[in-house]
């Protein structure tokens, strides 16, 4: 929302922030997950001046730091990339056993450049590698996201999805009728047939 023109003065932002803060666990995590904790920090980062956010950062940072493993990572490539992006947002560097998240990603990189084992699906390897690139470059999601204008009230109503109505007789479909989409501000006429 911060990338689409919303500020801490918008009601939706203050409600979202309070909701996110209310879901943080006593140990500093969100959902006992490095990924979700890192995402929480990055979601809150544009609103770091709001009361309670810096305290949330401190305990979440401790959670992430304490979860780092001896190889410098956080158990897998995905969690490690999220942790690295969050370290960039917070301006901290987490190391354990003389290794950091970049070291972990380097040892998991294959000769073809992918950061997951070649035995993984191509789709997973592409996702993991696409997450690793901004993480290694020190770019957070907030710096990557393209800024867009805040939506205005004069945006046209959304279109309702297609609905398919089927008449079922003795476990066979005898008639299918497709009802086309209509705009939400258009009255829906009841079919009397």
N, C-alpha and C positions, 0 to 999 in steps of 0.2 A: 504494500500500500504506500510505503514511503516513496517508492519509485514512480508512483502514479499521482503524485501531488498532494497526498494526504499528510497532515502534520499532527503534532501532539495536541493541537487545538480542536481537532475533529473528534466528535463523540465516538465514532467507530474505532479510532485509534486508542483512545483511553480505555474503552471496553476490551479491545483485543489485548492490550498490554496487561490489564488487570487479570484477564483470563489466563494468559500465558504465565504470569507470575504465580497465580493460584495453583497451577499444575506442577510447579517445581517441587521436587521431593526434598526432604530434610538433608539428604546427602549431597544436594546441589544439582542432581541430574533432573532431566525430564525423561520419564519412562525407563530409567536405569539404562539409558542408551547413549553412547558417545555421539552417534549421528543426530539423534533428536535433541540432545543437549547442545550440540554445536549449532544446530538449526535454530534453536531457541535464542541463543546468544546473537546469532546473525540477524534474526527477525527483530530483536529488541535494540540492536546496535544504533539504528538511526534515532532512537528515542532514549538514548543513554542518560539524558539530563532529567528524565522523569523520575520522581521519587520511587525508590525500591529497585530500580533497574541495576544500579551499580552494585548493590548488595547481591542481587541475583547473579551478576557476572562473577563476583568474587567467589561465591560458593560453587558455581558451575565450573569455573576455571580450576578450582581445587579438585573437583570430581574428575575432570578430564586429565589433569596432571597425574593424579593418583592411579588412574586406569592405564596409563602408558606402560607398555611392556618393555622388557630388556632389549628388544631389537629396534626400539625407537618408534614403533607403530602402536596401533590400537586394535590389534587382533585381526584386521583385514584391511584391504586397500580402501574400501569405501569409507569406513570409520576414520581411517588415517587421513584421507583427503578432507573430510569435514573438520577434523581436529586442526589440520594445518591451516585451513581457511579461517577458522576461528582464532587461531594464534595470531594470524595476520590482523584480524579485526581488533583484537585486544592489545596488539603490540607486545606480545610475550613470546618467549621461545621455550618450548618444553623439550627437555632432553632426559634420557635415562640410559645409564650404562654407557655414556659418551655418544649416544646415537639419538637422532631426531626422526621426525616423520619423513623427511626427504630421504634419509638413509634407508628407511623401511621401503619406500616406494622404489628406490634404486635397486635394492636387492630383489624386488618382485618384478622388475621390468625384464621383458624377454628381448631377444635379439631383433624381433620385428617391431619393437617399440611399445607393444601392449604391456599393461601392468598386471595382467592376470595370466595364469598358466594357460598354455595353448590348449589344454584339455577342456577349458571352460568354453561355454558357447560364445560364438562371435559377438552376439548382442551384448552379453555381459562384459566381454573384453572391451568393446567400444565404449560402453557406459563407464566402466572403471577408468579407462584411459582419458575419456573426456572430463571426468571429475579430477583426475590427477594433474592435468595441465594447469588449470587456474590455481590449484592448491600449491604446486611447486613454484608458480610465478608470484605467489603471495597475494592473489586476487580473491576477494570475498565475493559472495553472490551479490551483495549490495553494490560493489564496484563494477560488476559485470552487467548487471541489469540495465537495459536501455530505459531512460527516463521517458515517461509519457505524460500527457496532460491529465489533470484530474477530470474525471467524467462530470458532465453537466446534467442538469435535470431535464434538458430538452432532447435527450437521447430517445429514439423511437422504442416502442415496446418490443420486447423479444417475441419471436415467433414460437408458437407452441409446436411440439414435435408431432410427427405423423402418428395416428392411432389406427390400428387395424382391429376391426370388429369381426369376429367369426361366429357363425351360428353353428353350434355343435349338435348334431342329431345322431344318436346311437354310435358314438365314438368316431364319427366321420364328419369332416367339415364339408357342409353342403354349400355354403355361400360365404365369400369373403368380401367385405366392403372396406375400402380404404377411405378414410376421412382425411382430406387434405388439411395442412396446417392453416391456422388462422391467427391473426394478430390478437393479442390479449385484450385490446380495447374494442374489438369487434364482438358484438353479441353473438353467442352461439345459438343457432336455431336447433330446436329439438326435432329429430326425425320422427314423423308420425306413422311411417309405414311399418 
